[in-house]
Amino acid sequence: MNPAITEAPPAVSTEPGLEPLEPAAQIALIPERSRPDGPVTTARLRRTVAAYAGAVVAGAALTRAAGKRPLANAGLGLTAPGAGFVGAKRPGAFAASQGAFGLSLLAWLGSGNILAPITTWLGSAALSARRGQRPAGRLARVAVPASAIAAVAGAWAARERGHRAALARRERRNAHLREIAAREPATPRRLPEPQVEPELTPDELALARFALDRALQPVGEWNGFDRIEQFQTSSVRYQVTTMGPSTATSARRSAT
């Protein structure tokens, strides 16, 4: 919700030169948002919560169906990473599973290995259901799903409280922005003269052609891109995001 600077509709030509003037800048007020997030993020959060609720329900059904067998721990393990060890009365294994899950999240963020958290979560559930493990008791069968539901509900309520607090801050900040606009009226400025850099050298032209050959090929074709692995910096997405700004910068700063 930071203030932004917008431009008023120009009343004169904006071509650079001695006479034209740049349109006056205006301070934009922070817009109101009915939800904490945009529509896409909100929809994805709802799908995520719905999928997690389905996992909790499936785990509770598995725990009930397993009865007094160790398989009941696996149902609890679907609720949270390592939660099956709570049913097996192994707090040390539960703490270790939580730590391993945290490391798997770091591996996911650092390398893009999205399978690491899933494998850790499901693996801990499977280990808690091995033969010889104590089956979950009545208290664990109720407390683990209830704790999961309470945690999700609490997190959602905290987001709503944070959104209401942000709306209150918006009103205060907009009032301050109005004071600034009234105290310091915007004035138009002359547009700066464009500065064009020297032409590209032969080596720079070769690099530009390297990028343009890949950018201008038919949609759906990925010729010329390196395909080593898709987790770290050699992935295609990083090649594209590096090539785009460099091509745009070259076109902006140099006469070709």
ZATI-709636 format. One record per atom (N, C-alpha, C): x, y, z. Coordinates in steps of 0.1 Angstrom, whole numbers, plus 5000, padded with zeros to 4 digits. Example, Ala and Ser with C-alpha at 12.3 -4.5 7.8 and 13.67 -1.06 7.14 Angstrom:
! ZATI-709636
513249435078
512349555078
513249675078
512849785071
513749895071
512950005079
END
This chain:
! ZATI-709636
500849885000
500050005000
500950135000
501950124993
502850244992
502250344982
502350474984
501850574975
502550564962
501850594951
502450584937
502250724931
503050744921
503050874914
502450844900
501450914896
500750894883
500851024876
500651014863
500651134854
499351174850
499051304850
497851364846
497751354830
496651354824
496551344810
497251474804
498251454795
498951564789
498051664781
498251794784
497551894777
498351944765
499651904764
500551944753
501251824748
501951844737
502751744731
503851704741
504251574741
505251534750
506551494743
506751544731
507951524723
509051614730
510251564731
511251644738
511651764729
512051864735
512451984729
512452104738
512452224733
512552344741
511152384746
510152364738
508852414742
507952314750
507852184745
506952094752
507252084767
506252054775
506352034789
505851904793
506551844803
506051714808
504851734817
503851654815
502551674823
502851664838
502151744846
502351754860
502051614867
502851584876
502651454884
501651484895
500851384898
499951384909
500151274919
499951294931
500051184941
498751104941
498950974939
497750894938
497450834952
496150834956
495750774969
495850624968
496050564980
496050424981
494650364978
494550274969
493150224966
492650134976
491350124977
490750034987
490649894981
490949794989
490849654984
489849584994
488949514988
487949444996
488449315002
489549264996
490149135002
491549165004
492249075013
493649095016
494549075003
494048984994
494848954982
493948974970
494648974958
493948984946
493148864943
492348864932
491448754929
492148624926
493348624919
494048504916
494648444929
495348524937
495848474949
494748414958
493648484959
492548444968
492048304963
491848294950
491348164945
492348054948
493648074946
494647974949
494647934964
494548034972
494548014987
493347924990
492247954985
491047874987
491147734983
491747714971
492047574966
492947504975
494047574980
494947514989
494347475002
493547565008
492847525020
491847405018
491147405007
490247295004
491047165002
492147174995
492947044994
493446995007
493947095016
494347055029
493246995037
492047055037
490947005044
490546865039
490746835026
490446705021
491446605027
492746645028
493746555034
493446525048
493046625056
492646605070
491546505071
490446525063
489346435063
489746295059
490546285049
490946155045
491846085055
492646165062
493446105073
492646065085
491546145088
490746105099
489945975095
489545965083
488845845079
489745725079
491045735075
491945625075
492245585090
492345685099
492645655113
491445575119
490245615115
489145545121
489045405115
489245395102
489145255096
490245165100
491445215104
492545135108
492345075122
491445135130
491245085143
492445095152
492844985158
493944985167
495244935161
495344935148
496544905141
497445025139
498745005137
499645115135
499345205123
498545145114
498145225102
497445345106
496845345118
496045465122
497045585123
498345565126
499245675127
499445745113
499345665103
499545725089
498445825086
497145795091
496145895090
496446025097
496946015109
497346135116
498446205108
499346125102
500546185095
500146265083
498946245078
498446325066
498046465071
497746485084
497346615089
498446715090
499646665094
500846755095
502046665094
503146725090
504446645089
504846595103
504946465104
505446395116
504346375126
503046415123
501946405133
501646255136
502046165127
501846025130
502645985142
503746045145
504646005156
503946055169
503046155168
502346195180
501446085185
500746025175
499945905178
500745795184
501945775178
502845665183
503545695196
503345815201
503945855214
505445865213
505945925202
507345935200
507646085197
507746165207
507946315205
509246345198
510246265201
511546295195
511446275180
510746175175
510646155161
509746265155
508746305162
507946415157
508746545155
509646575165
510446695164
511446685152
512046565150
512946535139
512246555126
510946505125
510246515113
509946665110
509646745120
509446885118
510646955112
511846915118
513046975113
513346935099
513146805096
513346755083
512446825073
511246855077
510246925068
510747065065
511247135076
511747265074
512947265064
513847175065
514947165056
514447135042
513447055040
512847025027
512247155021
511747235029
511247365023
512347455018
513447455026
514647525021
515147465008
515147335007
515647274995
514647314983
513447314986
512447354975
512747504971
512847594981
513047734977
514447754970
515447674975
516747694970
517047634956
516347514954
516647444941
515447414933
514247454938
513047424930
512647284931
513247204940
512847064942
511547054950
510447054942
509147064949
508746924955
509446814951
509146684956
509746664970
510646754974
511246734988
510246744999
509446855000
508446865010
507446755010
506946714998
505946614997
506546475001
507746444997
508346315001
508546315016
509046425022
509246425036
507946405044
506946475040
505646465047
505046325046
504946275034
504346135033
505346035038
506646055037
507545955043
507445945058
507246065065
507146055079
505845985083
504746005075
503545935078
503645785076
504445745066
504645595064
505445535075
506545615079
507345555090
506645545103
505745635106
504945625118
503945505118
503745445106
502745335105
503445205104
504745195106
505445075105
505044975115
505244845112
504844735122
505644755134
505044745145
505744755158
505544895165
505044985157
504745115163
503445115171
503345185182
502145185190
501045265182
499845215181
498745285174
498345405182
497745495174
497245625180
496145595190
496245665202
495245655212
494045745209
493045735217
491845815215
492045965215
492946005225
493246155226
493846205213
494846135208
495646175196
494646185184
493746085183
492846085172
491946205171
491646265182
490846385183
491646505183
492746505190
493546635192
494246675180
494846575172
495646615160
494746685149
493646625145
492746695135
492246825140
491846825153
491246945159
492347055159
493547025162
494647125162
494847175148
494847095138
494947135124
493847235120
492647195123
491547285120
491647415127
492047415140
492147535147
493347625142
494447565138
495547635132
495147705119
494447635110
494047695098
493047815100
492047785109
491047895112
491748015119
492747985127
493448095134
494248175124
494848115115
495648185105
494748265096
493648215092
492748285083
492148405091
491848385104
491348505111
492348605113
493648565115
494748665116
494848745103
494748685092
494748755079
493648855078
492448825082
491348915082
491549035091
492149005103
492449115112
493449205106
494549145100
495549225094
495049315083
494049255075
493449335064
492649455070
491949435080
491149545086
492049655092
493249605098
494149705102
494849785091
495049715079
495649785068
494649885062
493349855062
492349955058
492350075066
492550055080
492650175088
493850255085
495050185083
496250255079
496050335066
495350275057
495050335044
494350475046
493350475055
492650605057
493650705062
494450675072
495450765078
496450815067
496950725059
497950755050
497350845038
496150805034
495550885024
495251035028
494951045041
494751185047
496051255046
497151185050
498451255049
498851285035
498551205025
498851225011
498051355006
496751365011
496051475007
496651605012
497151605024
497851715030
499051755022
499851655017
500951685009
500551744996
499551694990
499051744977
498651894978
497951924990
497552064992
498652154995
499652105002
500752185006
501852204995
502052104987
503052114976
502452084963
501852174956
501152154943
502252114933
501852024925
502751974914
502852074903
504052084898
504352174887
504952094875
504552134863
505052064851
506552094849
507252004842
508652014840
508851994825
510052044820
510352024806
510951874805
510551814794
511051684791
512551684788
513251584793
514651574790
514951534776
516051574771
516451534757
516851384758
516451314748
516851164748
518351154745
518951064752
520451034751
520550894744
521150894732
521350774725
522850734725
523050614729
524450564730
525050534717
526350514716
526950484703
526350344698
526550324685
526150204679
526750084685
526149964684
526649844690
527949804682
528849744690
530049694683
529749564677
530649514668
530449374662
530149264672
530949264683
530649164694
529349184700
528949304703
527649334709
526449294699
526649324686
525749284676
525549134676
526649064677
526548914677
525748864689
525948924701
525148884712
523748924711
523449034705
522049074702
521348984693
522048934682
521548844673
521248704680
522148664689
522048544696
520648544704
520348654710
519148664718
517948684708
518048764698
516848784689
516548654681
517548574678
517248444671
516348354679
516548364692
515748274701
514348344704
514348474705
513148544708
512148544697
512648554684
511748564673
511348434666
511748324672
511348194666
509848174669
509148084661
507748064663
507348024677
506148064681
505748034695
505547884696
506047834707
506047694709
507347624706
508247694700
509547634697
510647694707
511547604711
512547644721
513947614716
514147634703
515447604698
516547694703
517747644706
518847724711
518947744726
517947694733
517947704748
518647584753
519447604764
520147484770
519147414779
519147284778
518247204787
519147104795
519547154806
520447074815
519547024827
519047114834
518047074845
517147194847
516047174854
515047274855
514947324870
515947304878
515847344892
516647474895
517847484889
518747594892
518847684881
519847764880
519947874871
520047834856
520247714853
520347664839
518947634834
517847654842
516547624837
516147724826
515147684818
514747764807
514147894812
513447894823
512748014827
513748124831
514948084836
515948184839
516648234827
516748154817
517348194804
516448304798
515148274798
514248374792
514248504800
514148494813
514048624821
515348704820
516548634817
517748704816
517848774802
517348694792
517448744778
516448864776
515348864782
514348974779
514849104784
515249124796
515749264800
516949304793
517849214790
519149254783
518749294769
517849234762
517449274749
516749414749
515949434759
515249564760
516149674763
517149644772
518149744776
518949784764
519349684756
520149714744
519449794734
518149764732
517349844723
517149994728
517050004741
516850134746
518050224746
519150174748
520350254750
521250264738
520950184728
521850194716
521150214703
521750274694
521150284680
521550164672
520650094667
520949974659
520649994645
END
